[in-house]
Structures are given as structure tokens and as C-alpha cells.
Amino acid sequence: MIFNKKGAEFPMDFVQPIKDQAKIEAMKKVLKTKRLRDYALFVLGINSGLRISDLLALKVEDILTTEGNVSDRITLSGERTGKTQVFPIGPSAREALKEHLAQSALAPTSPLFPSRKGNQGKIRPISREQAYRILNDAAKTVGIKENIGTHTLRKTFAYHAYKNGHDLSMIQKILNHSAPSVTLRYIGITQEEPGDVRFSMDL
């Protein structure tokens, strides 16, 4: 799916991670002021490595423990790959989700990021196009000039995970890439650098 400036998203290869931590904080502030749902989507996206399609498919119950608390991980079974993948939820993402859920009072089976527009009374998640507009509007507000799309969330996660010294093979596994070189190219880094094996994202 490719969109343009009139509402369409850039191809995956052309969108960029948000590399500037100050811009990330500015984006968070703008989104939180407008709507906690959008803020939680952004913070979870940049701290988990989930694809936008997986983010928008999440239900409230998918992020909760059996005790009803926000979990520290999301486990997904890939329909295409048949693999089970585990995505981390860092402290700031958990806090953003708690705020969102407290304000919205959503049922466990409700979409985690519901649209205001219902269909015959059924609650549906926001669309990919709507998520794109939300992110782009916030990016423009804070002065980000690079191409920003829904895939920016995943790329931002990977870029900062790598820059913070996390093990490249672990990032590769989370992103389900075939090789470390693919992951480096994905985030726009051409020279491999050493890293340790700690992993805790908290953007």
C-alpha cells in the first residue's frame, strides 16, 4: 500500500526512523495533548517493534495479564510464518497504555485503538490511513522534515534499540529479518557496530 501527501503513505523503504530523542518527546507531547489513544499507539509502536497491522489488530485483552494488569510483553502467532514472536512493552509504553485504558474504559474484547466511527454499532480499530494521518500531523507540528509513515514506528524502535547497544541478532529476531545486514539496511545503518545483550526499550 503506497500513499502520497494527499493522504497516502510513503513506501516502506522511503520512510525514516525518528532519530532525534527530542523530536520523539515532542511527538509524545503533541499526541498526548490531542488524544491518549493516539499517544498510546505511538509510544507502544516505538517501544515494541510491532508492525502497524499488528498494532491496529490488538484487542485490550491482548496486552493484559490474567490479573488484569498491563503486561510487559505481547505474544503474537504469525499467520504467514507460523512463528510465535514476543514483543517487549517497556515502562513508558505500559504507562501510556494504562492512561489510555483508564480514560477510555474499553471492554477486554474491544480494539485497543478504536475508531470513533462505528459500523452498525460495532467498534472497529482505526484504519492504517487514519494512523498515518495522526502520525504525519504530529510530525509536521514538531518540525520533522523526513518522510514519516506508519512504518516509522517500527523503524524508530529498531534504530534506537541498535544505537542503545542492544544485540543486533535480538533486534533481527524481533523484526523477523533474514539476516543482520537486512536489519542494518532497514534502519539506514551501513556499518555494523558491537553491542551487548541487554534489551529494554523505554523511549
ABEGO torsion letter per residue (X at the ends): XBBBAAGBBBBAAABBBBABAAAAAAAAAAAAAABAAAAAAAAAAAAAGBBAAAAAABBAAAABBAAGBBBABBBBBBAAAGBBBBBBBBAAAAAAAAAAAAAAGBBAABBABBBABBBGGBBBBBBAAAAAAAAAAAAAAAGBABBBBAAAAAAAAAAAAAAAGBBAAAAAAAAGBABAAAAAAAAGBABBBBBBABBBBBX
